[in-house]
Amino acid sequence: MAGTNSKAQAQQNGNGKFVREVRSELKKVVWPTKKELVNYTIAVFVAVILISVIIGIVDTVFAELFKLLKSAVR
């Protein structure tokens, strides 16, 4: 029993150390300003929209090509 108690104590100490290290690292983080955050968010939305449009166009082109190939085979 003494072995399991010391094992639990060591795990608890390890968890406490982990939490302290996480807090220490979070203090070092340089968080973006509100203006930077808004700019980054807009950039992400624009990129997602552009990529979606490009994928949609490529999908439409391939769909039409396959329709042409299907009709040519018949």
PyMOL Python script that loads the backbone (N, CA, C, O; Angstrom):
from pymol import cmd

cmd.read_pdbstr("""\
ATOM      1  N   MET A   1       0.817  -1.196   0.000  1.00  0.00           N
ATOM      2  CA  MET A   1       0.000   0.000   0.000  1.00  0.00           C
ATOM      3  C   MET A   1       0.855   1.252   0.000  1.00  0.00           C
ATOM      4  O   MET A   1       0.502   2.258  -0.616  1.00  0.00           O
ATOM      5  N   ALA A   2       1.959   1.188   0.680  1.00  0.00           N
ATOM      6  CA  ALA A   2       2.818   2.370   0.746  1.00  0.00           C
ATOM      7  C   ALA A   2       3.346   2.714  -0.634  1.00  0.00           C
ATOM      8  O   ALA A   2       3.546   3.885  -0.957  1.00  0.00           O
ATOM      9  N   GLY A   3       3.573   1.682  -1.453  1.00  0.00           N
ATOM     10  CA  GLY A   3       4.077   1.920  -2.803  1.00  0.00           C
ATOM     11  C   GLY A   3       3.057   2.639  -3.670  1.00  0.00           C
ATOM     12  O   GLY A   3       3.416   3.531  -4.439  1.00  0.00           O
ATOM     13  N   THR A   4       1.786   2.262  -3.556  1.00  0.00           N
ATOM     14  CA  THR A   4       0.763   2.918  -4.369  1.00  0.00           C
ATOM     15  C   THR A   4       0.530   4.343  -3.906  1.00  0.00           C
ATOM     16  O   THR A   4       0.234   5.217  -4.721  1.00  0.00           O
ATOM     17  N   ASN A   5       0.660   4.594  -2.596  1.00  0.00           N
ATOM     18  CA  ASN A   5       0.463   5.937  -2.068  1.00  0.00           C
ATOM     19  C   ASN A   5       1.563   6.866  -2.574  1.00  0.00           C
ATOM     20  O   ASN A   5       1.287   7.995  -2.979  1.00  0.00           O
ATOM     21  N   SER A   6       2.804   6.393  -2.552  1.00  0.00           N
ATOM     22  CA  SER A   6       3.899   7.236  -3.035  1.00  0.00           C
ATOM     23  C   SER A   6       3.795   7.432  -4.547  1.00  0.00           C
ATOM     24  O   SER A   6       4.173   8.477  -5.075  1.00  0.00           O
ATOM     25  N   LYS A   7       3.282   6.420  -5.228  1.00  0.00           N
ATOM     26  CA  LYS A   7       3.080   6.534  -6.674  1.00  0.00           C
ATOM     27  C   LYS A   7       2.028   7.596  -6.983  1.00  0.00           C
ATOM     28  O   LYS A   7       2.204   8.403  -7.895  1.00  0.00           O
ATOM     29  N   ALA A   8       0.944   7.594  -6.226  1.00  0.00           N
ATOM     30  CA  ALA A   8      -0.111   8.596  -6.406  1.00  0.00           C
ATOM     31  C   ALA A   8       0.415   9.980  -6.066  1.00  0.00           C
ATOM     32  O   ALA A   8       0.093  10.958  -6.741  1.00  0.00           O
ATOM     33  N   GLN A   9       1.224  10.059  -5.020  1.00  0.00           N
ATOM     34  CA  GLN A   9       1.814  11.342  -4.618  1.00  0.00           C
ATOM     35  C   GLN A   9       2.743  11.859  -5.718  1.00  0.00           C
ATOM     36  O   GLN A   9       2.727  13.049  -6.031  1.00  0.00           O
ATOM     37  N   ALA A  10       3.547  10.977  -6.302  1.00  0.00           N
ATOM     38  CA  ALA A  10       4.465  11.382  -7.368  1.00  0.00           C
ATOM     39  C   ALA A  10       3.687  11.859  -8.585  1.00  0.00           C
ATOM     40  O   ALA A  10       4.067  12.840  -9.224  1.00  0.00           O
ATOM     41  N   GLN A  11       2.593  11.165  -8.907  1.00  0.00           N
ATOM     42  CA  GLN A  11       1.775  11.573 -10.046  1.00  0.00           C
ATOM     43  C   GLN A  11       1.141  12.930  -9.778  1.00  0.00           C
ATOM     44  O   GLN A  11       1.084  13.776 -10.671  1.00  0.00           O
ATOM     45  N   GLN A  12       0.667  13.144  -8.560  1.00  0.00           N
ATOM     46  CA  GLN A  12       0.056  14.426  -8.206  1.00  0.00           C
ATOM     47  C   GLN A  12       1.101  15.537  -8.294  1.00  0.00           C
ATOM     48  O   GLN A  12       0.808  16.622  -8.797  1.00  0.00           O
ATOM     49  N   ASN A  13       2.312  15.278  -7.809  1.00  0.00           N
ATOM     50  CA  ASN A  13       3.383  16.272  -7.905  1.00  0.00           C
ATOM     51  C   ASN A  13       3.728  16.555  -9.363  1.00  0.00           C
ATOM     52  O   ASN A  13       3.982  17.700  -9.739  1.00  0.00           O
ATOM     53  N   GLY A  14       3.734  15.501 -10.180  1.00  0.00           N
ATOM     54  CA  GLY A  14       4.013  15.673 -11.607  1.00  0.00           C
ATOM     55  C   GLY A  14       2.944  16.510 -12.280  1.00  0.00           C
ATOM     56  O   GLY A  14       3.252  17.358 -13.118  1.00  0.00           O
ATOM     57  N   ASN A  15       1.675  16.277 -11.918  1.00  0.00           N
ATOM     58  CA  ASN A  15       0.580  17.066 -12.486  1.00  0.00           C
ATOM     59  C   ASN A  15       0.690  18.518 -12.068  1.00  0.00           C
ATOM     60  O   ASN A  15       0.469  19.422 -12.874  1.00  0.00           O
ATOM     61  N   GLY A  16       1.031  18.744 -10.803  1.00  0.00           N
ATOM     62  CA  GLY A  16       1.189  20.114 -10.317  1.00  0.00           C
ATOM     63  C   GLY A  16       2.319  20.825 -11.038  1.00  0.00           C
ATOM     64  O   GLY A  16       2.204  22.000 -11.388  1.00  0.00           O
ATOM     65  N   LYS A  17       3.409  20.109 -11.258  1.00  0.00           N
ATOM     66  CA  LYS A  17       4.547  20.687 -11.984  1.00  0.00           C
ATOM     67  C   LYS A  17       4.128  21.045 -13.408  1.00  0.00           C
ATOM     68  O   LYS A  17       4.475  22.107 -13.924  1.00  0.00           O
ATOM     69  N   PHE A  18       3.380  20.141 -14.029  1.00  0.00           N
ATOM     70  CA  PHE A  18       2.919  20.387 -15.397  1.00  0.00           C
ATOM     71  C   PHE A  18       2.076  21.655 -15.464  1.00  0.00           C
ATOM     72  O   PHE A  18       2.269  22.486 -16.351  1.00  0.00           O
ATOM     73  N   VAL A  19       1.143  21.806 -14.529  1.00  0.00           N
ATOM     74  CA  VAL A  19       0.264  22.980 -14.511  1.00  0.00           C
ATOM     75  C   VAL A  19       1.084  24.247 -14.302  1.00  0.00           C
ATOM     76  O   VAL A  19       0.837  25.258 -14.959  1.00  0.00           O
ATOM     77  N   ARG A  20       2.057  24.202 -13.395  1.00  0.00           N
ATOM     78  CA  ARG A  20       2.912  25.379 -13.163  1.00  0.00           C
ATOM     79  C   ARG A  20       3.696  25.740 -14.419  1.00  0.00           C
ATOM     80  O   ARG A  20       3.837  26.917 -14.749  1.00  0.00           O
ATOM     81  N   GLU A  21       4.209  24.723 -15.123  1.00  0.00           N
ATOM     82  CA  GLU A  21       4.968  24.986 -16.348  1.00  0.00           C
ATOM     83  C   GLU A  21       4.074  25.565 -17.439  1.00  0.00           C
ATOM     84  O   GLU A  21       4.490  26.454 -18.182  1.00  0.00           O
ATOM     85  N   VAL A  22       2.856  25.062 -17.533  1.00  0.00           N
ATOM     86  CA  VAL A  22       1.916  25.588 -18.529  1.00  0.00           C
ATOM     87  C   VAL A  22       1.619  27.051 -18.239  1.00  0.00           C
ATOM     88  O   VAL A  22       1.637  27.877 -19.151  1.00  0.00           O
ATOM     89  N   ARG A  23       1.349  27.377 -16.992  1.00  0.00           N
ATOM     90  CA  ARG A  23       1.080  28.774 -16.624  1.00  0.00           C
ATOM     91  C   ARG A  23       2.281  29.653 -16.932  1.00  0.00           C
ATOM     92  O   ARG A  23       2.130  30.774 -17.417  1.00  0.00           O
ATOM     93  N   SER A  24       3.469  29.146 -16.650  1.00  0.00           N
ATOM     94  CA  SER A  24       4.690  29.906 -16.917  1.00  0.00           C
ATOM     95  C   SER A  24       4.833  30.176 -18.414  1.00  0.00           C
ATOM     96  O   SER A  24       5.183  31.286 -18.814  1.00  0.00           O
ATOM     97  N   GLU A  25       4.566  29.171 -19.235  1.00  0.00           N
ATOM     98  CA  GLU A  25       4.676  29.346 -20.687  1.00  0.00           C
ATOM     99  C   GLU A  25       3.606  30.298 -21.216  1.00  0.00           C
ATOM    100  O   GLU A  25       3.873  31.085 -22.124  1.00  0.00           O
ATOM    101  N   LEU A  26       2.402  30.232 -20.659  1.00  0.00           N
ATOM    102  CA  LEU A  26       1.331  31.122 -21.113  1.00  0.00           C
ATOM    103  C   LEU A  26       1.642  32.580 -20.810  1.00  0.00           C
ATOM    104  O   LEU A  26       1.179  33.472 -21.520  1.00  0.00           O
ATOM    105  N   LYS A  27       2.418  32.831 -19.766  1.00  0.00           N
ATOM    106  CA  LYS A  27       2.815  34.207 -19.464  1.00  0.00           C
ATOM    107  C   LYS A  27       3.770  34.752 -20.518  1.00  0.00           C
ATOM    108  O   LYS A  27       3.862  35.965 -20.703  1.00  0.00           O
ATOM    109  N   LYS A  28       4.481  33.865 -21.210  1.00  0.00           N
ATOM    110  CA  LYS A  28       5.443  34.271 -22.237  1.00  0.00           C
ATOM    111  C   LYS A  28       4.781  34.532 -23.589  1.00  0.00           C
ATOM    112  O   LYS A  28       5.397  35.127 -24.474  1.00  0.00           O
ATOM    113  N   VAL A  29       3.553  34.098 -23.753  1.00  0.00           N
ATOM    114  CA  VAL A  29       2.860  34.238 -25.034  1.00  0.00           C
ATOM    115  C   VAL A  29       2.566  35.708 -25.304  1.00  0.00           C
ATOM    116  O   VAL A  29       2.101  36.436 -24.427  1.00  0.00           O
ATOM    117  N   VAL A  30       2.845  36.132 -26.534  1.00  0.00           N
ATOM    118  CA  VAL A  30       2.498  37.491 -26.951  1.00  0.00           C
ATOM    119  C   VAL A  30       1.172  37.385 -27.693  1.00  0.00           C
ATOM    120  O   VAL A  30       1.124  36.904 -28.825  1.00  0.00           O
ATOM    121  N   TRP A  31       0.101  37.834 -27.057  1.00  0.00           N
ATOM    122  CA  TRP A  31      -1.228  37.729 -27.632  1.00  0.00           C
ATOM    123  C   TRP A  31      -1.437  38.852 -28.640  1.00  0.00           C
ATOM    124  O   TRP A  31      -0.934  39.957 -28.440  1.00  0.00           O
ATOM    125  N   PRO A  32      -2.178  38.588 -29.728  1.00  0.00           N
ATOM    126  CA  PRO A  32      -2.414  39.641 -30.727  1.00  0.00           C
ATOM    127  C   PRO A  32      -3.342  40.726 -30.180  1.00  0.00           C
ATOM    128  O   PRO A  32      -4.178  40.485 -29.310  1.00  0.00           O
ATOM    129  N   THR A  33      -3.161  41.929 -30.727  1.00  0.00           N
ATOM    130  CA  THR A  33      -4.066  43.015 -30.361  1.00  0.00           C
ATOM    131  C   THR A  33      -5.403  42.773 -31.052  1.00  0.00           C
ATOM    132  O   THR A  33      -5.516  41.906 -31.919  1.00  0.00           O
ATOM    133  N   LYS A  34      -6.410  43.541 -30.665  1.00  0.00           N
ATOM    134  CA  LYS A  34      -7.732  43.374 -31.271  1.00  0.00           C
ATOM    135  C   LYS A  34      -7.659  43.657 -32.769  1.00  0.00           C
ATOM    136  O   LYS A  34      -8.274  42.948 -33.565  1.00  0.00           O
ATOM    137  N   LYS A  35      -6.906  44.696 -33.157  1.00  0.00           N
ATOM    138  CA  LYS A  35      -6.788  45.048 -34.576  1.00  0.00           C
ATOM    139  C   LYS A  35      -6.113  43.914 -35.354  1.00  0.00           C
ATOM    140  O   LYS A  35      -6.559  43.560 -36.445  1.00  0.00           O
ATOM    141  N   GLU A  36      -5.040  43.345 -34.797  1.00  0.00           N
ATOM    142  CA  GLU A  36      -4.366  42.233 -35.463  1.00  0.00           C
ATOM    143  C   GLU A  36      -5.302  41.037 -35.590  1.00  0.00           C
ATOM    144  O   GLU A  36      -5.354  40.384 -36.633  1.00  0.00           O
ATOM    145  N   LEU A  37      -6.034  40.759 -34.528  1.00  0.00           N
ATOM    146  CA  LEU A  37      -6.953  39.627 -34.534  1.00  0.00           C
ATOM    147  C   LEU A  37      -8.022  39.788 -35.611  1.00  0.00           C
ATOM    148  O   LEU A  37      -8.338  38.835 -36.323  1.00  0.00           O
ATOM    149  N   VAL A  38      -8.578  40.993 -35.728  1.00  0.00           N
ATOM    150  CA  VAL A  38      -9.587  41.259 -36.755  1.00  0.00           C
ATOM    151  C   VAL A  38      -8.968  41.090 -38.142  1.00  0.00           C
ATOM    152  O   VAL A  38      -9.577  40.479 -39.021  1.00  0.00           O
ATOM    153  N   ASN A  39      -7.763  41.626 -38.343  1.00  0.00           N
ATOM    154  CA  ASN A  39      -7.098  41.501 -39.644  1.00  0.00           C
ATOM    155  C   ASN A  39      -6.822  40.043 -39.994  1.00  0.00           C
ATOM    156  O   ASN A  39      -7.049  39.626 -41.129  1.00  0.00           O
ATOM    157  N   TYR A  40      -6.337  39.269 -39.034  1.00  0.00           N
ATOM    158  CA  TYR A  40      -6.061  37.857 -39.284  1.00  0.00           C
ATOM    159  C   TYR A  40      -7.348  37.090 -39.589  1.00  0.00           C
ATOM    160  O   TYR A  40      -7.365  36.219 -40.458  1.00  0.00           O
ATOM    161  N   THR A  41      -8.415  37.416 -38.877  1.00  0.00           N
ATOM    162  CA  THR A  41      -9.695  36.745 -39.097  1.00  0.00           C
ATOM    163  C   THR A  41     -10.221  37.042 -40.491  1.00  0.00           C
ATOM    164  O   THR A  41     -10.699  36.144 -41.183  1.00  0.00           O
ATOM    165  N   ILE A  42     -10.136  38.297 -40.903  1.00  0.00           N
ATOM    166  CA  ILE A  42     -10.577  38.674 -42.252  1.00  0.00           C
ATOM    167  C   ILE A  42      -9.734  37.949 -43.294  1.00  0.00           C
ATOM    168  O   ILE A  42     -10.267  37.451 -44.286  1.00  0.00           O
ATOM    169  N   ALA A  43      -8.428  37.887 -43.078  1.00  0.00           N
ATOM    170  CA  ALA A  43      -7.542  37.195 -44.021  1.00  0.00           C
ATOM    171  C   ALA A  43      -7.919  35.723 -44.147  1.00  0.00           C
ATOM    172  O   ALA A  43      -7.905  35.174 -45.249  1.00  0.00           O
ATOM    173  N   VAL A  44      -8.251  35.087 -43.043  1.00  0.00           N
ATOM    174  CA  VAL A  44      -8.640  33.675 -43.079  1.00  0.00           C
ATOM    175  C   VAL A  44      -9.947  33.503 -43.843  1.00  0.00           C
ATOM    176  O   VAL A  44     -10.061  32.598 -44.670  1.00  0.00           O
ATOM    177  N   PHE A  45     -10.940  34.363 -43.579  1.00  0.00           N
ATOM    178  CA  PHE A  45     -12.213  34.262 -44.294  1.00  0.00           C
ATOM    179  C   PHE A  45     -12.027  34.473 -45.792  1.00  0.00           C
ATOM    180  O   PHE A  45     -12.609  33.745 -46.597  1.00  0.00           O
ATOM    181  N   VAL A  46     -11.227  35.455 -46.169  1.00  0.00           N
ATOM    182  CA  VAL A  46     -10.978  35.715 -47.592  1.00  0.00           C
ATOM    183  C   VAL A  46     -10.290  34.513 -48.229  1.00  0.00           C
ATOM    184  O   VAL A  46     -10.656  34.098 -49.328  1.00  0.00           O
ATOM    185  N   ALA A  47      -9.297  33.954 -47.545  1.00  0.00           N
ATOM    186  CA  ALA A  47      -8.596  32.788 -48.083  1.00  0.00           C
ATOM    187  C   ALA A  47      -9.542  31.601 -48.243  1.00  0.00           C
ATOM    188  O   ALA A  47      -9.490  30.904 -49.256  1.00  0.00           O
ATOM    189  N   VAL A  48     -10.395  31.368 -47.265  1.00  0.00           N
ATOM    190  CA  VAL A  48     -11.346  30.250 -47.339  1.00  0.00           C
ATOM    191  C   VAL A  48     -12.306  30.447 -48.502  1.00  0.00           C
ATOM    192  O   VAL A  48     -12.592  29.502 -49.237  1.00  0.00           O
ATOM    193  N   ILE A  49     -12.804  31.663 -48.674  1.00  0.00           N
ATOM    194  CA  ILE A  49     -13.734  31.943 -49.773  1.00  0.00           C
ATOM    195  C   ILE A  49     -13.041  31.752 -51.117  1.00  0.00           C
ATOM    196  O   ILE A  49     -13.603  31.131 -52.019  1.00  0.00           O
ATOM    197  N   LEU A  50     -11.820  32.283 -51.261  1.00  0.00           N
ATOM    198  CA  LEU A  50     -11.092  32.132 -52.526  1.00  0.00           C
ATOM    199  C   LEU A  50     -10.822  30.669 -52.853  1.00  0.00           C
ATOM    200  O   LEU A  50     -11.037  30.234 -53.984  1.00  0.00           O
ATOM    201  N   ILE A  51     -10.358  29.920 -51.882  1.00  0.00           N
ATOM    202  CA  ILE A  51     -10.084  28.501 -52.113  1.00  0.00           C
ATOM    203  C   ILE A  51     -11.371  27.757 -52.454  1.00  0.00           C
ATOM    204  O   ILE A  51     -11.366  26.879 -53.317  1.00  0.00           O
ATOM    205  N   SER A  52     -12.468  28.096 -51.791  1.00  0.00           N
ATOM    206  CA  SER A  52     -13.757  27.451 -52.083  1.00  0.00           C
ATOM    207  C   SER A  52     -14.196  27.735 -53.510  1.00  0.00           C
ATOM    208  O   SER A  52     -14.673  26.838 -54.206  1.00  0.00           O
ATOM    209  N   VAL A  53     -14.037  28.975 -53.949  1.00  0.00           N
ATOM    210  CA  VAL A  53     -14.413  29.335 -55.321  1.00  0.00           C
ATOM    211  C   VAL A  53     -13.537  28.585 -56.318  1.00  0.00           C
ATOM    212  O   VAL A  53     -14.038  28.067 -57.316  1.00  0.00           O
ATOM    213  N   ILE A  54     -12.235  28.523 -56.055  1.00  0.00           N
ATOM    214  CA  ILE A  54     -11.326  27.815 -56.963  1.00  0.00           C
ATOM    215  C   ILE A  54     -11.694  26.339 -57.041  1.00  0.00           C
ATOM    216  O   ILE A  54     -11.745  25.772 -58.133  1.00  0.00           O
ATOM    217  N   ILE A  55     -11.947  25.716 -55.906  1.00  0.00           N
ATOM    218  CA  ILE A  55     -12.327  24.300 -55.904  1.00  0.00           C
ATOM    219  C   ILE A  55     -13.651  24.106 -56.636  1.00  0.00           C
ATOM    220  O   ILE A  55     -13.809  23.133 -57.373  1.00  0.00           O
ATOM    221  N   GLY A  56     -14.600  25.012 -56.445  1.00  0.00           N
ATOM    222  CA  GLY A  56     -15.877  24.923 -57.151  1.00  0.00           C
ATOM    223  C   GLY A  56     -15.704  25.021 -58.655  1.00  0.00           C
ATOM    224  O   GLY A  56     -16.335  24.274 -59.404  1.00  0.00           O
ATOM    225  N   ILE A  57     -14.855  25.938 -59.105  1.00  0.00           N
ATOM    226  CA  ILE A  57     -14.604  26.090 -60.547  1.00  0.00           C
ATOM    227  C   ILE A  57     -13.949  24.835 -61.110  1.00  0.00           C
ATOM    228  O   ILE A  57     -14.366  24.333 -62.153  1.00  0.00           O
ATOM    229  N   VAL A  58     -12.927  24.327 -60.429  1.00  0.00           N
ATOM    230  CA  VAL A  58     -12.246  23.117 -60.894  1.00  0.00           C
ATOM    231  C   VAL A  58     -13.218  21.941 -60.920  1.00  0.00           C
ATOM    232  O   VAL A  58     -13.185  21.139 -61.853  1.00  0.00           O
ATOM    233  N   ASP A  59     -14.072  21.828 -59.925  1.00  0.00           N
ATOM    234  CA  ASP A  59     -15.060  20.755 -59.874  1.00  0.00           C
ATOM    235  C   ASP A  59     -16.024  20.850 -61.054  1.00  0.00           C
ATOM    236  O   ASP A  59     -16.342  19.842 -61.685  1.00  0.00           O
ATOM    237  N   THR A  60     -16.483  22.059 -61.348  1.00  0.00           N
ATOM    238  CA  THR A  60     -17.402  22.257 -62.469  1.00  0.00           C
ATOM    239  C   THR A  60     -16.733  21.902 -63.794  1.00  0.00           C
ATOM    240  O   THR A  60     -17.340  21.260 -64.650  1.00  0.00           O
ATOM    241  N   VAL A  61     -15.487  22.319 -63.956  1.00  0.00           N
ATOM    242  CA  VAL A  61     -14.753  22.012 -65.195  1.00  0.00           C
ATOM    243  C   VAL A  61     -14.611  20.503 -65.362  1.00  0.00           C
ATOM    244  O   VAL A  61     -14.869  19.972 -66.443  1.00  0.00           O
ATOM    245  N   PHE A  62     -14.204  19.811 -64.306  1.00  0.00           N
ATOM    246  CA  PHE A  62     -14.054  18.361 -64.406  1.00  0.00           C
ATOM    247  C   PHE A  62     -15.396  17.672 -64.648  1.00  0.00           C
ATOM    248  O   PHE A  62     -15.456  16.702 -65.404  1.00  0.00           O
ATOM    249  N   ALA A  63     -16.455  18.146 -64.034  1.00  0.00           N
ATOM    250  CA  ALA A  63     -17.777  17.555 -64.249  1.00  0.00           C
ATOM    251  C   ALA A  63     -18.180  17.684 -65.714  1.00  0.00           C
ATOM    252  O   ALA A  63     -18.689  16.733 -66.307  1.00  0.00           O
ATOM    253  N   GLU A  64     -17.952  18.858 -66.296  1.00  0.00           N
ATOM    254  CA  GLU A  64     -18.287  19.057 -67.708  1.00  0.00           C
ATOM    255  C   GLU A  64     -17.412  18.190 -68.612  1.00  0.00           C
ATOM    256  O   GLU A  64     -17.897  17.638 -69.600  1.00  0.00           O
ATOM    257  N   LEU A  65     -16.130  18.067 -68.281  1.00  0.00           N
ATOM    258  CA  LEU A  65     -15.245  17.211 -69.076  1.00  0.00           C
ATOM    259  C   LEU A  65     -15.701  15.759 -69.038  1.00  0.00           C
ATOM    260  O   LEU A  65     -15.691  15.078 -70.064  1.00  0.00           O
ATOM    261  N   PHE A  66     -16.094  15.285 -67.876  1.00  0.00           N
ATOM    262  CA  PHE A  66     -16.566  13.909 -67.777  1.00  0.00           C
ATOM    263  C   PHE A  66     -17.882  13.713 -68.523  1.00  0.00           C
ATOM    264  O   PHE A  66     -18.114  12.647 -69.094  1.00  0.00           O
ATOM    265  N   LYS A  67     -18.747  14.727 -68.525  1.00  0.00           N
ATOM    266  CA  LYS A  67     -19.981  14.637 -69.313  1.00  0.00           C
ATOM    267  C   LYS A  67     -19.650  14.518 -70.795  1.00  0.00           C
ATOM    268  O   LYS A  67     -20.258  13.720 -71.508  1.00  0.00           O
ATOM    269  N   LEU A  68     -18.688  15.310 -71.258  1.00  0.00           N
ATOM    270  CA  LEU A  68     -18.274  15.233 -72.659  1.00  0.00           C
ATOM    271  C   LEU A  68     -17.682  13.866 -72.985  1.00  0.00           C
ATOM    272  O   LEU A  68     -17.969  13.294 -74.036  1.00  0.00           O
ATOM    273  N   LEU A  69     -16.861  13.350 -72.088  1.00  0.00           N
ATOM    274  CA  LEU A  69     -16.274  12.032 -72.315  1.00  0.00           C
ATOM    275  C   LEU A  69     -17.340  10.944 -72.338  1.00  0.00           C
ATOM    276  O   LEU A  69     -17.279  10.031 -73.162  1.00  0.00           O
ATOM    277  N   LYS A  70     -18.317  11.037 -71.437  1.00  0.00           N
ATOM    278  CA  LYS A  70     -19.392  10.048 -71.413  1.00  0.00           C
ATOM    279  C   LYS A  70     -20.204  10.085 -72.700  1.00  0.00           C
ATOM    280  O   LYS A  70     -20.562   9.045 -73.254  1.00  0.00           O
ATOM    281  N   SER A  71     -20.489  11.296 -73.168  1.00  0.00           N
ATOM    282  CA  SER A  71     -21.282  11.404 -74.397  1.00  0.00           C
ATOM    283  C   SER A  71     -20.469  10.973 -75.615  1.00  0.00           C
ATOM    284  O   SER A  71     -21.045  10.483 -76.586  1.00  0.00           O
ATOM    285  N   ALA A  72     -19.161  11.140 -75.589  1.00  0.00           N
ATOM    286  CA  ALA A  72     -18.314  10.734 -76.712  1.00  0.00           C
ATOM    287  C   ALA A  72     -18.186   9.219 -76.782  1.00  0.00           C
ATOM    288  O   ALA A  72     -18.032   8.663 -77.869  1.00  0.00           O
ATOM    289  N   VAL A  73     -18.245   8.549 -75.650  1.00  0.00           N
ATOM    290  CA  VAL A  73     -18.106   7.097 -75.610  1.00  0.00           C
ATOM    291  C   VAL A  73     -19.366   6.429 -76.132  1.00  0.00           C
ATOM    292  O   VAL A  73     -19.276   5.359 -76.735  1.00  0.00           O
ATOM    293  N   ARG A  74     -20.521   7.009 -75.926  1.00  0.00           N
ATOM    294  CA  ARG A  74     -21.788   6.401 -76.353  1.00  0.00           C
ATOM    295  C   ARG A  74     -21.910   6.477 -77.789  1.00  0.00           C
ATOM    296  O   ARG A  74     -22.906   6.020 -78.349  1.00  0.00           O
TER     297      ARG A  74
END
""", "prot")
cmd.dss("prot")
cmd.show_as("cartoon", "prot")
cmd.util.cbc("prot")
cmd.orient("prot")
